[in-house]
Amino acid sequence: MISLFDPITIKDQTIKNRIVMPPMCMYSAEGGYATDFHVIHYASRAIGGVGLIIVEATAVLPNGRITNQDLGLYEDEHVKSLKWITKQIRQYDSVSCIQLNHAGRKSKADGKLMAPSAIAFGTNDVPVAMSIDDIKEVINAFRSAAHRALEAGFDMIEIHAAHGYLLHEFMSPLANKRTDHYGGILENRSRLLREVVEAVRDVFPMDKPVSLRISAEDYVKEGLHPTDWVEAIKLIPHGYVDLIHVSSGGIVLVDIDAYPGYQLSFAKKIKRETRIPTIAGGLIEDPFMASGVLQENEADLIYFGRLSLREPYFPLRFAKQLRIDLPWPKQYERSKK
Ligand SMILES: Cc1cc2nc3c(=O)[nH]c(=O)nc-3n(C[C@H](O)[C@H](O)[C@H](O)COP(=O)(O)O)c2cc1C
């Protein structure tokens, strides 16, 4: 039976357990640069035993930041401050991943507000509908950022196509009303996503894993549903994406009936129908529930977001609760009960 503490190998990376820290913006960067806070923050979770650490949404262009305090990889100089993070994560035996993002019409950062169509999110400003040159700039920016992520030492890259940011905006008929070959039928709405994945793969070696974060459900009838994502993922060349990180919502403001595991059915469908491993989660904080999800083969890894903010060493507690004798960080061995 699969345990939360069994390793999993994806391409050239072996993740020591199934516990994932999902990307969570800390809004503490300065000019896109990581600070000492980031190094301590991510190193603590690695010491705490998280198997896969996905560093927060990191912008590929200045106007792709959610706020001016987001991390960036839009300049070569950004690489240096991120190297410290990957070094620490590796030193404590975790796998490092970075989420690359363009915030599209949800950006509150300086610069031109851009989106597939001139439709505002909530009460935000109305964005400019992107020209073909704007689209090319974004694709090139993802390629350059992926190259810098490799230089910074990341083992894995995650492409952010969830939560109402640019790639999700192109995918969803709620935000994309274009009439060119980036709008209309799903094959067109998913074109930018494919072009971004291909650009990332131009520079990020095929033997290294790439994850795709998606909002599987828009919670509006006219929006996206898991079936649409299955179709879009199947259009991506085989082997380009190795993990689907399943979240939901964010494209429009709607009330979501959220409870522990509320997104699991989406992850299960995506896994079954694409045959690509998934990371599932959402309000899951119980190690027994998480183990059950793995044992039922509903997902391959589980993410714990707010729990990992609240309690950086939660994997050590989980092991104890599951009666698994995990080696502790040697500095803390005398505190192990
Ligand atoms: C402070 C904070 C920042 C977040 N930033 C990101 C982000 O950068 N990228 C992303 O995909 N999701 C982001 N999320 C969503 C989380 O990755 C996760 O999906 C969400 O917290 C639900 O999981 P949980 O119930 O285990 O916390 C953020 C969540 C929080 C609480």
The ligand as a Tripos MOL2 file, in Angstrom:
@<TRIPOS>MOLECULE
LIG
   31    33     1     0     0
SMALL
NO_CHARGES

@<TRIPOS>ATOM
      1 C1         -0.5930   33.2050    1.0240 C.3       1 LIG1
      2 C2         -0.9560   32.3770   -0.1730 C.ar      1 LIG1
      3 C3         -0.3340   32.6250   -1.3960 C.ar      1 LIG1
      4 C4         -0.6270   31.8380   -2.5140 C.ar      1 LIG1
      5 N1          0.0780   32.0300   -3.6780 N.ar      1 LIG1
      6 C5         -0.0530   31.1530   -4.7040 C.ar      1 LIG1
      7 C6          0.8320   31.1770   -5.8070 C.ar      1 LIG1
      8 O1          1.8090   31.9240   -5.8580 O.2       1 LIG1
      9 N2          0.6040   30.2930   -6.8160 N.ar      1 LIG1
     10 C7         -0.4100   29.3720   -6.7740 C.ar      1 LIG1
     11 O2         -0.5820   28.5910   -7.7150 O.2       1 LIG1
     12 N3         -1.2290   29.2960   -5.7030 N.ar      1 LIG1
     13 C8         -1.0630   30.1310   -4.6670 C.ar      1 LIG1
     14 N4         -1.8280   29.9830   -3.5390 N.ar      1 LIG1
     15 C9         -2.7620   28.8410   -3.4390 C.3       1 LIG1
     16 C10        -2.0800   27.6470   -2.7490 C.3       1 LIG1
     17 O3         -1.0290   27.1290   -3.5370 O.3       1 LIG1
     18 C11        -3.0860   26.5020   -2.4360 C.3       1 LIG1
     19 O4         -3.6340   26.0540   -3.6440 O.3       1 LIG1
     20 C12        -4.1990   26.9880   -1.5170 C.3       1 LIG1
     21 O5         -3.6540   27.5930   -0.3570 O.3       1 LIG1
     22 C13        -5.1210   25.8310   -1.1090 C.3       1 LIG1
     23 O6         -4.4160   24.8250   -0.4360 O.3       1 LIG1
     24 P1         -4.5140   24.6790    1.1840 P.3       1 LIG1
     25 O7         -5.9750   24.5170    1.5110 O.co2     1 LIG1
     26 O8         -3.7000   23.4500    1.4740 O.co2     1 LIG1
     27 O9         -3.9380   25.9350    1.7790 O.co2     1 LIG1
     28 C14        -1.5910   30.7940   -2.4200 C.ar      1 LIG1
     29 C15        -2.2360   30.5770   -1.2010 C.ar      1 LIG1
     30 C16        -1.9140   31.3240   -0.0850 C.ar      1 LIG1
     31 C17        -2.5900   31.0050    1.2320 C.3       1 LIG1
@<TRIPOS>BOND
     1     1     2 1
     2     2     3 ar
     3     2    30 ar
     4     3     4 ar
     5     4     5 ar
     6     4    28 ar
     7     5     6 ar
     8     6     7 ar
     9     6    13 1
    10     7     8 2
    11     7     9 ar
    12     9    10 ar
    13    10    11 2
    14    10    12 ar
    15    12    13 ar
    16    13    14 ar
    17    14    15 1
    18    14    28 ar
    19    15    16 1
    20    16    17 1
    21    16    18 1
    22    18    19 1
    23    18    20 1
    24    20    21 1
    25    20    22 1
    26    22    23 1
    27    23    24 1
    28    24    25 2
    29    24    26 1
    30    24    27 1
    31    28    29 ar
    32    29    30 ar
    33    30    31 1
@<TRIPOS>SUBSTRUCTURE
     1 LIG1         1 GROUP 0 **** ****
